[in-house]
């Protein structure tokens, strides 16, 4: 019933208004009431928007570091930052190259008063340089280094490798990485091999457009029934047991 009522509220709310959503851990997410802007889904479904989002905190570690690659309006950033604030510290580094979405993400960080979030406005990929960044289907949430729409507008963006930029953050650990870059996941992974090999984080990959392979030894990939992502966990990490207890499927 609550979901139904929220859908009605979305339908009746003007398109230029912001939808403000409280998450289960106390964080607040604000987003535009427009398709493809990241505010509607989380407003309607709250933490249950995705199984991985719903259970994110169970896979996080107090004092840890989370990378949100493809931050969009910042739901993962905000939930993770609140977890760290509630549990004694930790750092979120978020990558969002689209200026409009970065502005909304920054608004959400300020709205919650977070001081543990670092916002970075460039793409992560295979090789450093410039590239076309495509606004697929005129939806910011579908923007990518990969063009999937023949009518898509594009902008020039800067691309860097995670292996080159992560050392500049002066962080000594990396615990969880969420990658949702609308089909460019394999490009991000290609530029992050040494970082992931060194720190062996949990890596969440969006699989809706391309099922990218992590290609690191001794990892297991888990997927919730019908979920849009897979979560790759080092075999030595005790969080594998959480995925098993949740009933997620271990995939090859």
Buried (B, 14 or more C-beta within 10 A) or exposed (E): EEEEEBBEEBEEBEEEEBBEBEBEBEBEBBBBBBBBBBBBBBBBBBBEBBBBBBBBBEBBBEEBBBBBBBBBBBBBBBBBBBBBBEBEEBBBBBBBBBEBBBEBBBBBBEBBEBEBBBBBBBBBBBEEEEBBBBBBBEBBBBBBBBBEBEEBEBEEBBBBBBBBBBEEBEBEEBBBBBBBBBBBBBBBBBBBBBBBEEBBBBBBBBBEBBEBEBEBEEBBBBBBEEBBBBBBBBEEBEBBEBBEEBEBEEEE
